[in-house]
């Protein structure tokens, strides 16, 4: 478990599945002028949704005064639901219950949320500025991806490597209109940024 979890001065912790989720939320916080360090908020990548129960249980044992929140993909929602139950937050939690606890679910995943919020043309513009549009066009020509919706192709392209996923998490959040931030990202940050 990361050492930051033992830090006595943390006021809130957001648990996310991976580094790309962490980077996206940290980038969004920066764009919104939310200094996570100054507010004693930590966004922690836990290395996969299956680890959430262990992390939540240890956090609850260590600290009862820290505000908890989380973000996950829809495919991992049940892992988060079981983890919350295991840590004593209630069983048979509905999506609404999870949100009341501060845990939000991406419709598909982070990349899907960002691609939908930006639109395919804007994402392609970001790829072009990064010199990756040619590689994306190559993917589009592959038999398995030819003719599919551009959004699906972009999602596959973003997810085709951990480094690319991490790099584009920041780039896409930087490109997004702050009035169009995907709801799960918007609400999970609000959960820990709001007083109380």
Number of C-alpha atoms within 10 A of each C-alpha: 11 10 6 13 19 12 11 12 12 19 17 21 20 23 25 24 22 19 21 22 26 23 22 24 23 21 19 23 18 13 13 10 9 16 14 17 9 8 14 16 22 20 21 21 19 20 13 14 22 16 14 25 20 15 19 22 17 14 19 15 10 13 15 9 12 18 18 22 25 26 30 26 23 16 13 18 19 15 18 27 22 19 23 24 17 16 19 13 17 15 14 11 17 10 14 11 15 21 19 12 18 21 26 26 23 21 16 13 17 23 26 20 20 25 24 14 20 20 14 19 12 15 23 19 14 18 20 14 10 11 11 14 16 11 12 18 14 11 17 20 11 10 9 10 15 13 11 11 11 17 17 14 20 22 19 17 19 22 15 11 10 12 13 13 22 19 15 22 25 19 18 21 23 16 14 19 10 13 8 12 18 21 14 22 22 17 18 22 23 14 22 24 19 7 6 6
